[in-house]
Amino acid sequence: MLIQVSGDIDRPRQVVFRFYADEHVQNHPRWDPDIDLWMDQDAPIRVGTIIRRRNRRWGTPIEGTMEVVEYEPDRSLAMVTREGAMEIHGRAVFDDSGEGGTRLTISADMPIDESMRDAVTGMIERSLQNIKQLVEAETAPTEVA
């Protein structure tokens, strides 16, 4: 099932991309505290990067990986997340919005049924709101990457 949410962030696309994509390992746990991320080596995020993760959302922690499958600077980031038998295809797209703003669209294609759509959509919407609050609180409106 494909779930997609969008929202506007009052910061330039390069700033939002840096926060979301380039600093993904450091920042993802900040907007979604049920997820821990780490990498075996300190290297920039690029296609082929493997990020290790621990999901504590459902009680028993589940370890898995995120593999970067698309990385277009200041435009898009896509990853395949693998946790046990589950595989999730996620993508974030960064578009200019208004004067100096960014429209961030996050999509996730995951093997869930219709009964879970609202709950998962709500989680992604909360993450997007957290991202907006963090980026706008921690960066200046005119900051560039």
C-alpha positions in Angstrom: 0.0 0.0 0.0 1.4 3.4 -1.0 1.0 6.2 1.6 2.0 9.8 0.8 2.0 13.0 2.8 3.2 16.5 2.0 3.9 19.6 3.9 5.6 23.0 3.6 8.6 24.0 5.6 9.6 27.6 5.8 13.3 27.0 4.8 15.2 26.7 1.5 15.2 23.3 -0.2 19.0 22.9 0.4 18.5 23.3 4.2 15.7 20.9 4.4 17.5 18.3 2.3 20.6 18.6 4.4 18.6 18.0 7.6 16.5 15.2 6.2 18.9 13.4 3.8 22.6 14.3 4.5 22.1 14.2 8.3 19.5 11.4 8.3 21.3 9.1 10.8 21.6 11.9 13.4 18.1 13.4 12.8 15.7 10.6 12.1 15.6 9.5 15.7 14.8 13.1 16.6 11.6 13.2 14.5 10.7 9.5 15.2 12.1 8.5 18.7 11.1 4.9 18.3 13.8 4.4 15.7 17.6 4.2 16.4 20.0 4.5 13.5 23.7 4.0 13.1 26.3 3.3 10.4 29.3 1.0 10.6 31.5 3.7 9.1 31.4 7.4 9.1 30.7 8.3 5.4 28.3 10.6 3.6 24.9 9.3 2.5 25.0 8.2 -1.1 23.4 5.5 -3.3 24.5 2.1 -1.8 24.9 3.4 1.8 23.6 0.9 4.3 22.2 2.3 7.6 21.5 0.0 10.4 18.3 0.5 12.4 16.4 -0.7 15.5 12.6 -0.2 15.6 11.2 -0.1 19.1 7.7 1.0 18.1 5.9 -2.3 18.6 7.5 -3.4 21.9 10.1 -6.0 21.1 13.0 -4.2 19.2 13.4 -5.3 15.6 16.7 -4.7 13.9 17.0 -4.1 10.2 18.7 -2.0 7.5 18.0 0.9 5.3 19.7 1.0 1.9 19.9 4.2 0.0 18.7 3.5 -3.6 18.3 7.1 -4.8 20.2 10.2 -3.9 19.8 13.3 -5.9 21.2 16.3 -4.0 18.5 18.9 -2.9 15.9 16.9 -4.9 15.2 13.4 -3.6 16.2 10.5 -1.3 14.9 7.0 -1.5 15.6 4.0 0.7 14.6 0.4 1.0 14.0 -0.6 4.6 14.2 -4.2 5.6 13.0 -5.4 9.0 12.6 -9.2 9.3 10.3 -10.3 6.4 9.0 -6.7 5.8 10.3 -4.5 3.1 9.3 -0.8 2.8 10.2 1.4 -0.1 10.4 5.0 1.1 11.0 8.2 -0.8 11.3 11.9 0.0 11.0 14.6 -2.6 12.0 18.2 -2.0 10.4 20.9 -4.2 10.5 24.7 -3.9 7.5 26.2 -2.3 6.6 29.8 -2.0 9.4 32.3 -1.4 12.3 30.4 0.1 10.2 27.5 1.3 10.3 23.7 0.6 7.5 21.3 0.0 8.5 17.9 1.4 6.6 14.9 0.2 7.3 11.6 2.0 5.9 8.4 0.5 6.1 4.8 1.8 5.1 1.7 -0.1 4.7 -1.1 2.5 3.0 -4.4 2.8 0.1 -3.4 5.0 -3.7 -3.8 4.6 -6.3 -1.1 4.5 -7.0 -1.4 8.2 -3.6 0.1 9.0 -3.7 2.9 6.5 -4.9 5.6 8.9 -2.5 4.7 11.7 0.5 4.6 9.4 -0.5 7.8 7.7 -0.8 9.5 11.1 2.7 8.4 12.1 4.2 9.8 8.8 2.2 13.0 9.3 3.6 13.4 12.8 7.1 12.8 11.6 6.6 15.5 8.9 5.4 18.0 11.5 8.3 17.1 13.8 10.7 17.7 10.9 9.1 21.0 10.1 9.4 22.1 13.8 13.0 21.0 14.1 14.2 22.6 10.9 12.4 25.9 11.4 13.6 26.1 15.1 17.2 25.3 14.3 17.9 27.2 11.1 17.6 30.8 10.0 15.0 31.6 7.3 17.8 32.7 4.9 20.3 30.0 5.7 21.7 28.1 2.8 23.5 24.8 2.8 
